[in-house]
Amino acid sequence: MQWQKTVSRYVFPAIMMSVLPTAALCAAQVGPGTDLMVPIDYVPAINQLVAADRSEELNAGPFYKKAFDLYVERPDQLKQLNQKTWVAGLSAEQQPALEKWLQQNSPAFDELKKGADKPHCWFRYEGGSMWEIKPPHLLKARRLADALCWRAKVKAARGEFKDAFSDLGLCYRYGMHWSGTGPVFEQLAGITITAISNSAAFRILDNTKAPADQLKEFQQQLEKLSAEYAHIIGFAVEKFVMYDTAQGAFTDYNSGLPRISQAQLDKMKGMLKLSDQQVQDLKQVDGPNTIEITDKVYNYFGEAARKTPWQLHKENQNIKETAQRITKGNPFVPIFLPDADRVTQLSWRNKAAADALITTLAVLRYKTDKGQLPDKLDLLVSEGCLKQLPMDPYGDKPLVYKKTSDNFTLYSLGADFDDDSGAPSNWGEGQKGGDMVFWPVQRPKESADKKQVTNARTHTEKE
């Protein structure tokens, strides 16, 4: 789905590219925190933050790391597969290659399940400063999720729906484990993993006809997971990283207040291609002001992350512009800030996509049981098929549901905040706007006029 493609684009290239240049600038000394004369080692502090005094026996992290090490990369025959590909569309060469690849990854899947059975997940970091720590294998984390979802699709195509939905539930839990207190890049990796799961689930529902009892069981899995894990992006680790960055940069005490050392200014000028005027502006910044601004901007990020895009829109709030106002007069802090506006929207989109999948499962269950589609989503709630209406983060109402002659449409208004009658788009972004359509599933252009129906569907319908 276009949604998952958007997440992948922002999670891995954008976040990591924003981190790596700054890492080279401030790799360094452990330095002071809010009081710049008192050295603080932030690596142990962050380890304590993410572990939250929980027993290591409750931690999924070590099992996930082992799964990453066991992961087997795709063979050449499967390099071009994407998540929109359905099993029936595989070539005669690809089908056995896929089966073999999935079998090779069985040990990795086993470790993944061991981790997912744990109630919490965190990773332990090592290094002399925050810029020396090595993140977990984010790329392998994503690829492992992709492989597991391919196994789910293969099972569903065979009519093995219980096992297929079990794999998807495992993948959801795996992704949601990354939410919460870890670094933003880890939380976004979790969003990517759940987006991959979401995409695979919609593909299965679009290409097969699962029994109502299996749809219900899968729906209950997702509802439980959604209730257990927070979708709100946290910035606590990034705030610590900013403290660590400041104490490594503001080491010149010749003028009384700590200021950026000349050595750091020279590095920043070269790597960030700063003008002479920008360097002069940085020379005027002092450490205590930087810590004060850091506290203010990250406190604001935390407050804004709890508000839906619609709420921010109604309050005429723009996260990026507000951050610029808070940091005005301090050119140092903005250099190291994450794109809080973007990552906050991604978290709300992830929740909307999960809610849309739960709602779609409820609609399909109702249709299977009653022989017709519900006229409104409220009926699903009153009939006990849905616990609550799925709220649209881009509006003040639930996701839009429209019954058509033989199908239904389910969509979010998207980032343009208006109803475009279900015109498909990438979350309403761009000049044309549009809506984020979850159902019907948007198919690849080359197969738009020809629906692939699996043996599983045919088999189920005959029964």
N, C-alpha and C positions, 0 to 999 in steps of 0.2 A: 504494500500500500504506500501511497505517496507520503503518508504520515511517518512511516518507519524510515523512509529514505531521508526525510528532513531531519529526523533525530540523529541518524548516523552521520549526516553531513556536519552537524554542529557538535556532536559529542566528541568525536575523535580528532578530526583535523583542527577544528577551531579552538577547542579547549587546550589541546596539547601544544599547538603552535603558540598560544598565548602564554603558556607556562614556560616552555623551554628557553626562549630568549632571556627572560628575567632570571631564570635559574643561573645562567652563566654570569649575570651581573652581580648577583649577591650570594654566590656560593661561599660560604665562608664561615666567619667566626660566629660562634654562639654569642649573642649579645644581649643587651638589656631589653626588658619588656616595657611596660607602661612607664616605669621609672628607668630611664635610659642609662643610669649609672649602676643598675643592678643586673648582672648577667643572668639570663634564663635560658636553659636548654629546652627548646620547644618540642623537640622530637619526643622525649619521654612524656611531656605534657599532653601532646596530641595522642600518644598511645593510651594514656590514661583516659582522655576524653572519649575516644571511640570505644574503648573496652568497658567504660562505665562501671568498673569494679565487678564485672561479671566473671564467673568461673570460665576457664578455658574449655571446660567440657561442654559448654553451651555454644561454642564458636564453630561456625561453618567454614571460616576462612581457610584453615589448613587443608580441609578436604577439597575446597575449590582450587587451591594452588596445586594440589596433586592431580586434580582433573585436568588443569591447564597443561601440566607436564606430560600427561598421557595422551592428550589430544593428537589425533592424526589428521594432517592437512588433506584437503580435497585432492583427488587425483586429477590429472589434466582433462579427462573426459567430462568432469563436472565443473570446471572453472567458470563456465558461462552461465550456470544456473543462477536464477534469482528467486526471490521469495514469491513472485507472481506465477512462477512455473508450477503447473500441476503435474501430478504423477503420470497421468495418461499422456501427457505431452512429451515424455522422455523418449529418446531414441532407443533403438534396439541395443546400441552400444552403451548408453548411459544407464539403463535399468540394472544390469548386473554390476556395473561399477558403483552405483549408488548402494546397492545391497552390501557389497563388500566393504565399502567405506564405513557404512553404519555399523557393521559387525566389528570392524577394526576399532571403532570408538566405544564399544561396549564397556571396556574397563574405565574409560573416562566418564561415561554416563553413570556407572556404579558409584564412583567417588562423588559425582555431582549429587546423586540421590542421598548419599550419606550426609553431605553438607546441608542439603535442603531440609533434612529431617531435624536439624538443629534449630533452636528458636531464634538465634541471633547470628550476625556475621560481622566480623571486623578483621582488619589486617594489621599486622605489627610492622612498624617502620623503623629503619635503622639509618644512621648517618649523623654527621657532626652538626648539620643544620637542616632546615626544612628543604633546602634546595638540593640536598644530596640524597634524599630518600628516593627509593625506586618504587614506583607504583606497581600494583599487580599486573599481570599480563592482560591488558584491556582488550587487545585485538583477539587474543585467543578466547577470552571470556565471551566475546560476541560470536566468534565462529563456532564455539562449542554450543551456544544456544541455537544457532542456525542448524547445526547438525541434529540436535535433539528434536527440533521442530520438523526436520525432514523425516525423521523416524516416525513422528506422530502422523505426518501426512501419508506415509507409506502404509501405516497400520490402518488409518481411516479408509484408504482406498481399498483395503482388503475387507472392510467391514468390521475390523477389530476396534470398535469405537471406545470401549472401556479403556483399553491400553493406550489408545491415541490420546484421549482426553487426560489420562493420567500423566502422560509425557508433557502435555501442554501445561497442566497444573504444576508439575515439577519445574518447568521452565519459568512459569510465573513467579513461583516462590523464590527461585534462584535470582531472578531480577529484582524482586521486591526486597530481598535480603540486603541489597546495596543501598537502600534508602536510609535516610536519617542523619547520622552524625559524622559520616566520613567526609573526605574531600569532595568538592563539587564534581571533579572528573569521575570519581567512583559512582556518585549518585546518578550522574548522567549515563554512565555505562549501564546502570540498572534500568534506567528508562529505555535505553536501546534494547536491552534484553527482553523487557516486557513488551516493547513494541514489536519485536520479532515474533514473540508468542502470539500477540494479538493478530498480527497479519496471518500467521499460519492457521489460527482458529477460524478466522473469517473465510480463508480459502477452503478449509474443510467443510464448513457449513454451506458454502456456495456450490461445492462440487459433489456433495454426498447428501444422503438423507438419513441422519442418525435417529434411532428410536427416542421417543420422548423421555423415557426413564434415564437414558444416558445423557441427554441434554440437561435434564434436571440435576443430575449428579454433578456434572461439570459446572453448571451455574452455581450450585451451592459451594463448590470448591472456590470459585472466583469470589463469591460474596464473602466467604470467610477470610480469604487472603486480603481483600480490600479493607476489611474491618481491622485486620491485625497490623497492617503496615501503613505508615504515614506517607503521603505523596508530596508533602511540603518540602521544598528544597531548604537545606540548612547551610549556613555560612560560617559556622563556628571555627572550622579548621582554617578556612581562608583568612579569617581574622587573625588567627595565630600566625599564619604564614606572613601576613603583613607586619605583625610585630617583629618577627624574625628578620624580615627584610629591612625594616627600619633600624634595628640594632646592628645590622651588618653594614649599613650605609652611613649612619650618622655617628661618625667616630672622630670628628674634628671638634675639639673643645677649646680651640684657641680664642674664640670670641665669647666664651662664657657658655651660651647655649650650644648643645651639640648640633653640628651641621654636617652636610654630606662632605665626605673627604674628597680631596682633589683626585685621588686615584679612582674612586667610584664615579666621579663626574666624567673623567676621561673615558672610562668603560662605557658609560651610558651614552655619551656623545657619539662614540664610534658605532656601537651596536644599534642604537635607536635612531641614528642619523639626525641628531638634534642640532638645531641652529645655535649660533653663538648667543642669541637672545634667550633661547630656552635654557641654555646652560647657566646664564646669569640669573634667570628666574629661580632655578633650582638652588643656586647658591644662597638665596635669601630664606629658604625654608629651614625651619628648625625642628628638632626631634620631638619636643613636647607637643607642638602644634600638630605634627603629623600623627601622633598617637591619638590626640583628641579628635581629629578629623576621621581617623580610622574607626574609632568607636562610634561616632555619629553615623557614618555612612553604612557600616555593617549592621548597626541597630535598625536603621531604616530598611535595609535589604531584608532583614528578618521579618519586620512588620509587613512589608509589601508582598513578600512571598506567601503570606497567609490570605491575601486578598485575590479574588478571581480577576482575570483581565477585565471583565465587565465592571466589577466594583471600582477598579482603578480608573477605568474609562469614565464612569459616572462621576467620580471625584476629581476628574480632570488631572489625574496623576500620570506622569510618565517617569518610570523608574530611572531611565538614563538621564533625563533632564534634571530630575531631583538630585541625583548623585552629583551632577555637574555643579548644581547650586551649593550643595553641602561642601564640596571640595574646592570651591572657588577660592583662589588665593594660595592654594597649595598644589603646585603642579606635579608633585612627587606621587601622591596617593593614586591619582587616576591611572598612572602608568601600569599599576599592578592589579587593578580591579577586574574581577570577572564580569562578563556580560550578564549581569543579574536579571535584566529585563528578559533576555532571551531564555535563559535557563529556567526562570520562573514560569514563563509561558509553556515551555516544554513539559514541566511537571504537571500543569493543569491540563494540557492536551493529553498527556498519558492517562490521567484519571478519567477524562472524558471518553477516551478510546476504550478503557476497561469497562466503564459504565455502559457504553454503547454495545459492547459484546454481551454483557450480562442481559441487557434489554433485548437484544436480538435473540438470544437463547430463549428468553421468556416468550417472545412473540412466536417463535417456531414451535415451542412446546404447546402453546395455546392452539395454534393452527392444527397441529397433529391430533390433539385431544378433541377439539371442537369441530374440525373440518372447515374452519374459516378463520380469517384474520380478525383480530380485535379492531373495533372501530377507533378506539382511543387507548392510550397507555394506561389511563386511570382504571380501565377495566381489568388490566393485568394485576394491578394492586388489589382491587376489591376481590378478585378471584383467587388471590394468594399466589399468583405466579411470579410476582415481583414485589420485593420488600418496600421499595420506594421509587419515585420517579427520578430518572437520571437528569440532573441539572446541567444546563449548558454553561460552561465557564465564560462564554462570550455573550451571554444574555441573562435576563432575569426570569427566564422560564425554562422548562425542561427541554431536552433535545427534541427537535421537531420530528414528529412521526406522522406520516401520511399513508393511508391505505389506498392502494391503486386497484385496478381491476383484478389482477392475479398476483400481486406482490405488494411490497410496501417500501417506503423510503424512510430512512433514519439519518438525520444529519445535525451538525452544529452550525450556527450562524457564521462562525469563523471570525478572523481578526478585523473584518470590516463591520462587524456588529449589526449586519442587516440580513434579512431573509431574502435570498436569491432563488427561492423556489426549488432548492435542491440542485442547483447548478454545481457540478463537481469542480473542486479546486483544491489547492494545497492550503487549507485552513484560511481561505479568503485573502491570502496575501497577493500582492501585486496590484497593478492598476485595474484589472478586470474584476477583482474581488471574487465572489462566489462563496459556496458553502463547503464544509468538510463532510462529505458523504460517506457514511459507514456501510449503509446497505441501500440499494444493491451494491455488491462488491464491484469496484471498478476493475475491469479486465484489461489486459494488454491489448493494444490496438489491433495487433495482428489476429487476435482471436475474438474480437468484439462481436462478430457476426456468427460465431460458431461456438456454441456452448459444449464444453467437454463434460460428458457424464460418465462417471466411473462405474466399474463393475459393482462397487459397493452399493451405489444408488440403485442400480438395476436389480441387484439381488434383494435389497431391502424392499423395494416396491413390489416385487413379485410375491414376497412373503405377506 
